[in-house]
Amino acid sequence: MAHISVIIPCHNCSDTLRRSWDSLRTQTIGLADLECIFVDDASSDEERTWELLQQIEKEAPESVMIIRLEENMRQGGARNVGISYASGKYLQFLDADDELVPDACELLYNQAEARSVDVIMFNHLFITENAEQSSGAVREDAFYEICGKEDRLPFLRTGLVTYGCTNKFYRLEMIRKCGARFAEHVIYEEPLFVYPCFLNAKRVMLLNRELYLYRFRSGSTVTSKLGHRLTDHPQVQLELLAYCMEREELYREYRDVIGLYFLWSYYCETLCFAAEHVADANLPLAYFQGMQQVCRKFFPDWRQNPEIARVSANVRMVLETIDKPIKNEKQLWELIATVGKTL
């Protein structure tokens, strides 16, 4: 049995897929210890992606599994399918236009085994046409044993960890136990998977190493679709809140920190994204008014939340607009512009 399952969602990626595959087959841990699960997310490029996947499978049939989806489920759905097939002890995600550095899997496996770690977070190396820069998500190595509520709280507040999925290494047994799944058919899909991991992990490690080469390219989801898919973001956060509320005991214990995270990510962050992508941001007035209603419904007492003392005055100013009547598009975009300047 392979030590690590690596899941690679693929959609119309024949121009970059070979590079990602090369970064896997040259891992110092050895290909025999990897289970590489490529999920073709209903590519529409005249079979080019699927034909390349078939070639890759022939190159390493003992280590490669290829799956073809008839319906495009976006990256979250493709990853969920991959997880359902995974059999390794640990799990790593790799996008089809990115790479892992040669010793990434060996280093992560050894670190996880040495301390029975559930999640390891490390750094991306962001690569553009003109520069390379560390994500800086992890500043120094650290190991955390989570024995109670106070140990866990820092992982549920924004700041210590991020909620993207590719800069993390996971124990698959923990994923299965907590029922973590990605949001499907949307972008911004990752927090629905990652936040539950930090709600349930017992041992977490942070590594100040750039182990994942994250390539920005024109036309990718990151660079081209954020504005007109803006409402995907609050939708995913609402699904995450539902996940938390379904686990009643867990939710009672962490309601305050979950509530403030939700208000920030669902409401404040959505307005920030709208301000950043104002040229094509799609945030209808009725949808925004519905967001205000959701916030008031689930957290009418947010001002009494003890976690509120941790936020800045500017964030609190934005939260106060949850109760502000916004009657037309002009007022909405004035609010978005104000939030962009405030935060």
TORZALO-184503 format. One record per residue (C-alpha): x, y, z. Coordinates in steps of 0.02 Angstrom, whole numbers, plus 32768, in hexadecimal, padded with zeros to 4 digits. Last residue first. Layout:
! residues N
<node><X>X</X><Y>Y</Y><Z>Z</Z></node>
...
//
This chain:
! residues 343
<node><X>7E02</X><Y>892D</Y><Z>8105</Z></node>
<node><X>7DBA</X><Y>89DC</Y><Z>810D</Z></node>
<node><X>7DDC</X><Y>8A12</Y><Z>8059</Z></node>
<node><X>7D8F</X><Y>8976</Y><Z>800F</Z></node>
<node><X>7D03</X><Y>897D</Y><Z>808E</Z></node>
<node><X>7CD9</X><Y>8A2F</Y><Z>8056</Z></node>
<node><X>7CD6</X><Y>89FA</Y><Z>7F9F</Z></node>
<node><X>7C64</X><Y>8968</Y><Z>7FC9</Z></node>
<node><X>7BEF</X><Y>89DC</Y><Z>802A</Z></node>
<node><X>7BE6</X><Y>8A56</Y><Z>7F98</Z></node>
<node><X>7BC5</X><Y>89C1</Y><Z>7F2A</Z></node>
<node><X>7B32</X><Y>898C</Y><Z>7F94</Z></node>
<node><X>7AED</X><Y>8A3D</Y><Z>7FA2</Z></node>
<node><X>7AEB</X><Y>8A50</Y><Z>7EE5</Z></node>
<node><X>7A9D</X><Y>89A4</Y><Z>7ECF</Z></node>
<node><X>7A05</X><Y>89D2</Y><Z>7F37</Z></node>
<node><X>79B8</X><Y>89C5</Y><Z>7FE4</Z></node>
<node><X>7A47</X><Y>8999</Y><Z>8058</Z></node>
<node><X>7A03</X><Y>89A1</Y><Z>810A</Z></node>
<node><X>7A95</X><Y>8996</Y><Z>8186</Z></node>
<node><X>7A88</X><Y>8907</Y><Z>8202</Z></node>
<node><X>7B17</X><Y>88A0</Y><Z>81B9</Z></node>
<node><X>7B6F</X><Y>8948</Y><Z>81A6</Z></node>
<node><X>7BAF</X><Y>8938</Y><Z>8259</Z></node>
<node><X>7C1E</X><Y>88A9</Y><Z>821F</Z></node>
<node><X>7C7E</X><Y>8924</Y><Z>81B2</Z></node>
<node><X>7CA0</X><Y>8997</Y><Z>8245</Z></node>
<node><X>7CD4</X><Y>8900</Y><Z>82AC</Z></node>
<node><X>7D55</X><Y>88D4</Y><Z>8229</Z></node>
<node><X>7D99</X><Y>8985</Y><Z>8230</Z></node>
<node><X>7DA2</X><Y>8984</Y><Z>82EF</Z></node>
<node><X>7E0E</X><Y>88EA</Y><Z>82E6</Z></node>
<node><X>7DD5</X><Y>883F</Y><Z>831C</Z></node>
<node><X>7E08</X><Y>87E3</Y><Z>83BA</Z></node>
<node><X>7D85</X><Y>8831</Y><Z>842C</Z></node>
<node><X>7D01</X><Y>87E4</Y><Z>83BB</Z></node>
<node><X>7D31</X><Y>8737</Y><Z>83FB</Z></node>
<node><X>7CCA</X><Y>8756</Y><Z>8499</Z></node>
<node><X>7C2B</X><Y>8757</Y><Z>842C</Z></node>
<node><X>7BB8</X><Y>87DB</Y><Z>8476</Z></node>
<node><X>7BB7</X><Y>8842</Y><Z>83D6</Z></node>
<node><X>7B91</X><Y>87A2</Y><Z>8374</Z></node>
<node><X>7AEA</X><Y>878B</Y><Z>83CC</Z></node>
<node><X>7A80</X><Y>877D</Y><Z>832F</Z></node>
<node><X>7AF5</X><Y>86F4</Y><Z>82F1</Z></node>
<node><X>7A92</X><Y>8675</Y><Z>828C</Z></node>
<node><X>7A01</X><Y>86DF</Y><Z>8251</Z></node>
<node><X>7A5A</X><Y>8788</Y><Z>824C</Z></node>
<node><X>7AE6</X><Y>8742</Y><Z>81E1</Z></node>
<node><X>7A6C</X><Y>86EA</Y><Z>816E</Z></node>
<node><X>7A05</X><Y>8789</Y><Z>815A</Z></node>
<node><X>7A9F</X><Y>87EE</Y><Z>8129</Z></node>
<node><X>7ACB</X><Y>876A</Y><Z>80A9</Z></node>
<node><X>7A1B</X><Y>8772</Y><Z>8062</Z></node>
<node><X>7A30</X><Y>882D</Y><Z>804A</Z></node>
<node><X>7ACF</X><Y>8806</Y><Z>7FE9</Z></node>
<node><X>7A73</X><Y>878A</Y><Z>7F7A</Z></node>
<node><X>79E8</X><Y>8806</Y><Z>7F59</Z></node>
<node><X>7A66</X><Y>888C</Y><Z>7F28</Z></node>
<node><X>7AC0</X><Y>881B</Y><Z>7EAE</Z></node>
<node><X>7B7A</X><Y>87FA</Y><Z>7ECD</Z></node>
<node><X>7BD0</X><Y>87D7</Y><Z>7E28</Z></node>
<node><X>7C7C</X><Y>8827</Y><Z>7E2A</Z></node>
<node><X>7CBD</X><Y>884B</Y><Z>7D7A</Z></node>
<node><X>7D18</X><Y>88F3</Y><Z>7D87</Z></node>
<node><X>7D09</X><Y>88F7</Y><Z>7E45</Z></node>
<node><X>7D7E</X><Y>8865</Y><Z>7E5E</Z></node>
<node><X>7DD9</X><Y>88A1</Y><Z>7EFB</Z></node>
<node><X>7D3D</X><Y>88F6</Y><Z>7F40</Z></node>
<node><X>7CD4</X><Y>885B</Y><Z>7F23</Z></node>
<node><X>7D5A</X><Y>87F1</Y><Z>7F77</Z></node>
<node><X>7D55</X><Y>8863</Y><Z>800F</Z></node>
<node><X>7C96</X><Y>8858</Y><Z>8015</Z></node>
<node><X>7CA2</X><Y>879B</Y><Z>8013</Z></node>
<node><X>7D27</X><Y>87A3</Y><Z>809B</Z></node>
<node><X>7CB9</X><Y>8808</Y><Z>810F</Z></node>
<node><X>7C1B</X><Y>879E</Y><Z>80FE</Z></node>
<node><X>7C3C</X><Y>86E4</Y><Z>80F0</Z></node>
<node><X>7CF3</X><Y>86E4</Y><Z>8127</Z></node>
<node><X>7CE8</X><Y>8760</Y><Z>81B7</Z></node>
<node><X>7C3B</X><Y>8731</Y><Z>81F3</Z></node>
<node><X>7C67</X><Y>8679</Y><Z>81E7</Z></node>
<node><X>7D0B</X><Y>868B</Y><Z>8246</Z></node>
<node><X>7CAE</X><Y>86EC</Y><Z>82CD</Z></node>
<node><X>7C2C</X><Y>8664</Y><Z>82DD</Z></node>
<node><X>7CA8</X><Y>85D5</Y><Z>82DA</Z></node>
<node><X>7D0A</X><Y>8628</Y><Z>8368</Z></node>
<node><X>7C6F</X><Y>8641</Y><Z>83D2</Z></node>
<node><X>7C1B</X><Y>859C</Y><Z>83A7</Z></node>
<node><X>7CB3</X><Y>8532</Y><Z>83D6</Z></node>
<node><X>7C6E</X><Y>84C4</Y><Z>8462</Z></node>
<node><X>7BBA</X><Y>84C8</Y><Z>8428</Z></node>
<node><X>7BEF</X><Y>84A1</Y><Z>8376</Z></node>
<node><X>7C55</X><Y>8409</Y><Z>83A8</Z></node>
<node><X>7BC2</X><Y>83C3</Y><Z>840B</Z></node>
<node><X>7B47</X><Y>83E8</Y><Z>837F</Z></node>
<node><X>7BA6</X><Y>83A3</Y><Z>82EB</Z></node>
<node><X>7B21</X><Y>83D7</Y><Z>826C</Z></node>
<node><X>7B47</X><Y>848C</Y><Z>8299</Z></node>
<node><X>7BFA</X><Y>847D</Y><Z>825D</Z></node>
<node><X>7BCF</X><Y>8432</Y><Z>81B4</Z></node>
<node><X>7B44</X><Y>84B3</Y><Z>819D</Z></node>
<node><X>7BC2</X><Y>853F</Y><Z>81C0</Z></node>
<node><X>7C34</X><Y>84F3</Y><Z>813C</Z></node>
<node><X>7BA6</X><Y>84F0</Y><Z>80BD</Z></node>
<node><X>7B88</X><Y>85A9</Y><Z>80E3</Z></node>
<node><X>7C41</X><Y>85CB</Y><Z>80C8</Z></node>
<node><X>7C38</X><Y>8574</Y><Z>801F</Z></node>
<node><X>7BA4</X><Y>85DF</Y><Z>7FE9</Z></node>
<node><X>7BFB</X><Y>867C</Y><Z>8027</Z></node>
<node><X>7C8C</X><Y>8659</Y><Z>7FAE</Z></node>
<node><X>7C27</X><Y>861B</Y><Z>7F19</Z></node>
<node><X>7BD4</X><Y>86C6</Y><Z>7F17</Z></node>
<node><X>7C6F</X><Y>8711</Y><Z>7EC7</Z></node>
<node><X>7C6E</X><Y>86A2</Y><Z>7E2D</Z></node>
<node><X>7C6C</X><Y>873C</Y><Z>7DBA</Z></node>
<node><X>7CFA</X><Y>878C</Y><Z>7E18</Z></node>
<node><X>7D6D</X><Y>86FB</Y><Z>7E40</Z></node>
<node><X>7D70</X><Y>86B1</Y><Z>7D92</Z></node>
<node><X>7E0F</X><Y>86E9</Y><Z>7D3A</Z></node>
<node><X>7EAB</X><Y>86E2</Y><Z>7DA5</Z></node>
<node><X>7E8B</X><Y>865B</Y><Z>7E25</Z></node>
<node><X>7E1F</X><Y>85F2</Y><Z>7DB1</Z></node>
<node><X>7EAB</X><Y>85F0</Y><Z>7D31</Z></node>
<node><X>7EA3</X><Y>8657</Y><Z>7C91</Z></node>
<node><X>7F4A</X><Y>86AD</Y><Z>7CAA</Z></node>
<node><X>7FC6</X><Y>8645</Y><Z>7D0D</Z></node>
<node><X>7FFB</X><Y>8640</Y><Z>7DC2</Z></node>
<node><X>8069</X><Y>85AB</Y><Z>7DEE</Z></node>
<node><X>806C</X><Y>8564</Y><Z>7E9D</Z></node>
<node><X>810A</X><Y>8501</Y><Z>7EBD</Z></node>
<node><X>80EA</X><Y>849C</Y><Z>7F5B</Z></node>
<node><X>816E</X><Y>8471</Y><Z>7FDD</Z></node>
<node><X>81A3</X><Y>851E</Y><Z>8015</Z></node>
<node><X>81DA</X><Y>84F5</Y><Z>80C6</Z></node>
<node><X>81B0</X><Y>8546</Y><Z>816C</Z></node>
<node><X>8156</X><Y>84AC</Y><Z>81AB</Z></node>
<node><X>80BD</X><Y>84B4</Y><Z>821C</Z></node>
<node><X>8086</X><Y>8415</Y><Z>8275</Z></node>
<node><X>7FDC</X><Y>83E5</Y><Z>82B8</Z></node>
<node><X>7FA9</X><Y>835B</Y><Z>8330</Z></node>
<node><X>7EF8</X><Y>8338</Y><Z>8369</Z></node>
<node><X>7E9C</X><Y>836D</Y><Z>82CB</Z></node>
<node><X>7DDE</X><Y>837D</Y><Z>82D7</Z></node>
<node><X>7DAC</X><Y>8433</Y><Z>82C4</Z></node>
<node><X>7E4D</X><Y>8451</Y><Z>8262</Z></node>
<node><X>7E17</X><Y>83D0</Y><Z>81E2</Z></node>
<node><X>7D67</X><Y>8418</Y><Z>81E1</Z></node>
<node><X>7DB2</X><Y>84BF</Y><Z>81A7</Z></node>
<node><X>7E0F</X><Y>846C</Y><Z>8116</Z></node>
<node><X>7D83</X><Y>841B</Y><Z>80B3</Z></node>
<node><X>7CFD</X><Y>84A2</Y><Z>80B3</Z></node>
<node><X>7D8B</X><Y>8521</Y><Z>80AC</Z></node>
<node><X>7DC2</X><Y>84DF</Y><Z>8000</Z></node>
<node><X>7D33</X><Y>8500</Y><Z>7F87</Z></node>
<node><X>7D54</X><Y>85B7</Y><Z>7F5E</Z></node>
<node><X>7D19</X><Y>8583</Y><Z>7EAF</Z></node>
<node><X>7C75</X><Y>8527</Y><Z>7E9A</Z></node>
<node><X>7C2C</X><Y>8487</Y><Z>7E4F</Z></node>
<node><X>7C55</X><Y>8426</Y><Z>7EEF</Z></node>
<node><X>7C82</X><Y>845B</Y><Z>7F9F</Z></node>
<node><X>7D0F</X><Y>83F0</Y><Z>7FE0</Z></node>
<node><X>7CF6</X><Y>8366</Y><Z>805F</Z></node>
<node><X>7D29</X><Y>8348</Y><Z>8114</Z></node>
<node><X>7CCD</X><Y>82B8</Y><Z>8164</Z></node>
<node><X>7D29</X><Y>82C5</Y><Z>820B</Z></node>
<node><X>7D56</X><Y>820D</Y><Z>8211</Z></node>
<node><X>7D84</X><Y>8200</Y><Z>8159</Z></node>
<node><X>7DF9</X><Y>8295</Y><Z>815F</Z></node>
<node><X>7E4A</X><Y>8256</Y><Z>8200</Z></node>
<node><X>7E6C</X><Y>81AC</Y><Z>81B0</Z></node>
<node><X>7EB9</X><Y>8204</Y><Z>811A</Z></node>
<node><X>7F3F</X><Y>825A</Y><Z>8181</Z></node>
<node><X>7F57</X><Y>82FE</Y><Z>8126</Z></node>
<node><X>7FE2</X><Y>8363</Y><Z>80D4</Z></node>
<node><X>7FC0</X><Y>841C</Y><Z>80B8</Z></node>
<node><X>7FF4</X><Y>84A5</Y><Z>803F</Z></node>
<node><X>7F76</X><Y>8469</Y><Z>7FBE</Z></node>
<node><X>7ED7</X><Y>8481</Y><Z>8025</Z></node>
<node><X>7EB9</X><Y>853A</Y><Z>8044</Z></node>
<node><X>7E79</X><Y>8565</Y><Z>80F2</Z></node>
<node><X>7F0F</X><Y>85C2</Y><Z>8138</Z></node>
<node><X>7F5B</X><Y>85AD</Y><Z>81E4</Z></node>
<node><X>7F8D</X><Y>861B</Y><Z>8277</Z></node>
<node><X>7F2D</X><Y>86B6</Y><Z>8242</Z></node>
<node><X>7E73</X><Y>8697</Y><Z>822D</Z></node>
<node><X>7E2D</X><Y>8647</Y><Z>82C9</Z></node>
<node><X>7E02</X><Y>858F</Y><Z>82C8</Z></node>
<node><X>7EB7</X><Y>8555</Y><Z>82D8</Z></node>
<node><X>7ED7</X><Y>85C8</Y><Z>836D</Z></node>
<node><X>7E3E</X><Y>857F</Y><Z>83C6</Z></node>
<node><X>7E7D</X><Y>84CC</Y><Z>83CA</Z></node>
<node><X>7EF4</X><Y>84D1</Y><Z>845E</Z></node>
<node><X>7E76</X><Y>8534</Y><Z>84C6</Z></node>
<node><X>7DEF</X><Y>84B3</Y><Z>84A2</Z></node>
<node><X>7E51</X><Y>841B</Y><Z>84D8</Z></node>
<node><X>7EE2</X><Y>83A5</Y><Z>84B9</Z></node>
<node><X>7F23</X><Y>83E4</Y><Z>8412</Z></node>
<node><X>7FDA</X><Y>83B6</Y><Z>8403</Z></node>
<node><X>8031</X><Y>843C</Y><Z>839D</Z></node>
<node><X>80D7</X><Y>8435</Y><Z>8341</Z></node>
<node><X>8131</X><Y>84CE</Y><Z>82FE</Z></node>
<node><X>81A9</X><Y>8501</Y><Z>8274</Z></node>
<node><X>81B4</X><Y>85BB</Y><Z>8253</Z></node>
<node><X>8165</X><Y>863C</Y><Z>81E1</Z></node>
<node><X>80DC</X><Y>85D1</Y><Z>8192</Z></node>
<node><X>8065</X><Y>8628</Y><Z>8119</Z></node>
<node><X>80F8</X><Y>8687</Y><Z>80CE</Z></node>
<node><X>80B3</X><Y>8667</Y><Z>801F</Z></node>
<node><X>8166</X><Y>8662</Y><Z>7FE4</Z></node>
<node><X>818F</X><Y>86CB</Y><Z>7F4B</Z></node>
<node><X>81C8</X><Y>86AA</Y><Z>7E99</Z></node>
<node><X>81CA</X><Y>872E</Y><Z>7E11</Z></node>
<node><X>81AE</X><Y>8763</Y><Z>7D5D</Z></node>
<node><X>8138</X><Y>86E7</Y><Z>7D0B</Z></node>
<node><X>80E9</X><Y>86BE</Y><Z>7DB2</Z></node>
<node><X>811A</X><Y>863C</Y><Z>7E33</Z></node>
<node><X>80D7</X><Y>8635</Y><Z>7EE5</Z></node>
<node><X>813C</X><Y>85BE</Y><Z>7F51</Z></node>
<node><X>80BA</X><Y>8572</Y><Z>7FC3</Z></node>
<node><X>80E0</X><Y>8558</Y><Z>8079</Z></node>
<node><X>80BE</X><Y>84CB</Y><Z>80F3</Z></node>
<node><X>802D</X><Y>8488</Y><Z>8159</Z></node>
<node><X>8033</X><Y>83D9</Y><Z>81A3</Z></node>
<node><X>7F90</X><Y>8389</Y><Z>81DB</Z></node>
<node><X>7F6D</X><Y>82EB</Y><Z>8240</Z></node>
<node><X>801C</X><Y>82D2</Y><Z>8287</Z></node>
<node><X>8050</X><Y>822D</Y><Z>82D4</Z></node>
<node><X>80F2</X><Y>827D</Y><Z>8312</Z></node>
<node><X>817C</X><Y>8226</Y><Z>82AE</Z></node>
<node><X>8103</X><Y>81E5</Y><Z>822C</Z></node>
<node><X>80C7</X><Y>8291</Y><Z>81F7</Z></node>
<node><X>8178</X><Y>82D5</Y><Z>81ED</Z></node>
<node><X>81B4</X><Y>8241</Y><Z>8186</Z></node>
<node><X>8120</X><Y>824B</Y><Z>810F</Z></node>
<node><X>8134</X><Y>8307</Y><Z>80F8</Z></node>
<node><X>81EE</X><Y>82FC</Y><Z>80D2</Z></node>
<node><X>81DB</X><Y>826B</Y><Z>8059</Z></node>
<node><X>8147</X><Y>82BB</Y><Z>8001</Z></node>
<node><X>819D</X><Y>8363</Y><Z>7FEB</Z></node>
<node><X>824A</X><Y>8325</Y><Z>7FB8</Z></node>
<node><X>823F</X><Y>8350</Y><Z>7EFF</Z></node>
<node><X>81DD</X><Y>83F4</Y><Z>7F0E</Z></node>
<node><X>8124</X><Y>83DB</Y><Z>7EEA</Z></node>
<node><X>80E1</X><Y>8424</Y><Z>7E49</Z></node>
<node><X>8051</X><Y>848D</Y><Z>7E04</Z></node>
<node><X>7FE7</X><Y>8492</Y><Z>7D65</Z></node>
<node><X>7F85</X><Y>83F4</Y><Z>7D8B</Z></node>
<node><X>7F5D</X><Y>8425</Y><Z>7E3D</Z></node>
<node><X>7FA9</X><Y>83B8</Y><Z>7EC4</Z></node>
<node><X>7F52</X><Y>8379</Y><Z>7F60</Z></node>
<node><X>7FA6</X><Y>830D</Y><Z>7FE5</Z></node>
<node><X>7F5C</X><Y>8281</Y><Z>804D</Z></node>
<node><X>7FA9</X><Y>820B</Y><Z>80CC</Z></node>
<node><X>7F96</X><Y>8153</Y><Z>80F8</Z></node>
<node><X>7F75</X><Y>8129</Y><Z>8043</Z></node>
<node><X>7ED3</X><Y>80DA</Y><Z>8004</Z></node>
<node><X>7E81</X><Y>8166</Y><Z>7FA1</Z></node>
<node><X>7DEC</X><Y>8139</Y><Z>7F33</Z></node>
<node><X>7D69</X><Y>81A3</Y><Z>7F8E</Z></node>
<node><X>7DEB</X><Y>822D</Y><Z>7FA1</Z></node>
<node><X>7DFB</X><Y>8239</Y><Z>7EE4</Z></node>
<node><X>7D40</X><Y>8250</Y><Z>7ECF</Z></node>
<node><X>7D43</X><Y>82DA</Y><Z>7F50</Z></node>
<node><X>7DD6</X><Y>832B</Y><Z>7EF6</Z></node>
<node><X>7D74</X><Y>832F</Y><Z>7E53</Z></node>
<node><X>7CE0</X><Y>837E</Y><Z>7EAC</Z></node>
<node><X>7D4B</X><Y>8405</Y><Z>7EF8</Z></node>
<node><X>7DA9</X><Y>8428</Y><Z>7E58</Z></node>
<node><X>7D10</X><Y>8447</Y><Z>7DED</Z></node>
<node><X>7C86</X><Y>83C6</Y><Z>7DDF</Z></node>
<node><X>7C85</X><Y>83B6</Y><Z>7D21</Z></node>
<node><X>7C17</X><Y>8322</Y><Z>7CF8</Z></node>
<node><X>7C51</X><Y>8283</Y><Z>7CA0</Z></node>
<node><X>7CE2</X><Y>826C</Y><Z>7D17</Z></node>
<node><X>7D7C</X><Y>8207</Y><Z>7CE3</Z></node>
<node><X>7DEA</X><Y>81B3</Y><Z>7D64</Z></node>
<node><X>7EA3</X><Y>818C</Y><Z>7D4F</Z></node>
<node><X>7F04</X><Y>8125</Y><Z>7DCE</Z></node>
<node><X>7FC2</X><Y>812B</Y><Z>7DCF</Z></node>
<node><X>8040</X><Y>80D0</Y><Z>7E3D</Z></node>
<node><X>8040</X><Y>801D</Y><Z>7DFB</Z></node>
<node><X>801A</X><Y>8056</Y><Z>7D49</Z></node>
<node><X>80B2</X><Y>80C9</Y><Z>7D42</Z></node>
<node><X>80D7</X><Y>80FF</Y><Z>7C8E</Z></node>
<node><X>8034</X><Y>80B4</Y><Z>7C4D</Z></node>
<node><X>7FD0</X><Y>8122</Y><Z>7CC3</Z></node>
<node><X>802C</X><Y>81BB</Y><Z>7C85</Z></node>
<node><X>8000</X><Y>8191</Y><Z>7BD1</Z></node>
<node><X>7F48</X><Y>817B</Y><Z>7C01</Z></node>
<node><X>7F4E</X><Y>8223</Y><Z>7C58</Z></node>
<node><X>7F94</X><Y>8272</Y><Z>7BBA</Z></node>
<node><X>7F03</X><Y>822A</Y><Z>7B56</Z></node>
<node><X>7E87</X><Y>826D</Y><Z>7BD5</Z></node>
<node><X>7ECF</X><Y>831D</Y><Z>7BD0</Z></node>
<node><X>7ED2</X><Y>8323</Y><Z>7B12</Z></node>
<node><X>7E26</X><Y>82D4</Y><Z>7AFC</Z></node>
<node><X>7DE1</X><Y>8362</Y><Z>7A90</Z></node>
<node><X>7DFE</X><Y>83E6</Y><Z>7B16</Z></node>
<node><X>7D5A</X><Y>83D9</Y><Z>7B76</Z></node>
<node><X>7D96</X><Y>838D</Y><Z>7C19</Z></node>
<node><X>7D11</X><Y>8338</Y><Z>7C82</Z></node>
<node><X>7D70</X><Y>834A</Y><Z>7D27</Z></node>
<node><X>7DFB</X><Y>82CF</Y><Z>7CFE</Z></node>
<node><X>7E2B</X><Y>828D</Y><Z>7DA9</Z></node>
<node><X>7EE2</X><Y>8259</Y><Z>7DBD</Z></node>
<node><X>7F05</X><Y>81ED</Y><Z>7E56</Z></node>
<node><X>7FBF</X><Y>81D6</Y><Z>7E77</Z></node>
<node><X>7FDB</X><Y>814F</Y><Z>7EFB</Z></node>
<node><X>808B</X><Y>816D</Y><Z>7F38</Z></node>
<node><X>8103</X><Y>80FA</Y><Z>7F94</Z></node>
<node><X>8138</X><Y>80A0</Y><Z>7EF5</Z></node>
<node><X>8160</X><Y>8149</Y><Z>7EA7</Z></node>
<node><X>81F5</X><Y>815E</Y><Z>7F19</Z></node>
<node><X>8206</X><Y>81CA</Y><Z>7FB4</Z></node>
<node><X>827C</X><Y>8238</Y><Z>7F4F</Z></node>
<node><X>81ED</X><Y>8275</Y><Z>7EE2</Z></node>
<node><X>821C</X><Y>8269</Y><Z>7E29</Z></node>
<node><X>8178</X><Y>821C</Y><Z>7DF0</Z></node>
<node><X>8116</X><Y>82A3</Y><Z>7E49</Z></node>
<node><X>816D</X><Y>833F</Y><Z>7E04</Z></node>
<node><X>8169</X><Y>82F0</Y><Z>7D57</Z></node>
<node><X>80AD</X><Y>82DD</Y><Z>7D67</Z></node>
<node><X>8098</X><Y>8396</Y><Z>7D89</Z></node>
<node><X>8103</X><Y>83C3</Y><Z>7CF1</Z></node>
<node><X>80A4</X><Y>8349</Y><Z>7C82</Z></node>
<node><X>7FFF</X><Y>8396</Y><Z>7CB9</Z></node>
<node><X>8027</X><Y>8447</Y><Z>7C80</Z></node>
<node><X>7FF5</X><Y>8450</Y><Z>7BC7</Z></node>
<node><X>7F7A</X><Y>83BE</Y><Z>7BD4</Z></node>
<node><X>7F16</X><Y>841C</Y><Z>7C58</Z></node>
<node><X>7E65</X><Y>8420</Y><Z>7C15</Z></node>
<node><X>7E23</X><Y>83EF</Y><Z>7CC1</Z></node>
<node><X>7E87</X><Y>8384</Y><Z>7D39</Z></node>
<node><X>7E73</X><Y>8369</Y><Z>7DF4</Z></node>
<node><X>7F13</X><Y>831D</Y><Z>7E3E</Z></node>
<node><X>7F04</X><Y>82B5</Y><Z>7EDC</Z></node>
<node><X>7FA3</X><Y>8274</Y><Z>7F2E</Z></node>
<node><X>7F8B</X><Y>81DB</Y><Z>7F9C</Z></node>
<node><X>8021</X><Y>81BE</Y><Z>800E</Z></node>
<node><X>806A</X><Y>8123</Y><Z>805F</Z></node>
<node><X>8040</X><Y>80AD</Y><Z>7FD1</Z></node>
<node><X>8000</X><Y>8000</Y><Z>8000</Z></node>
//
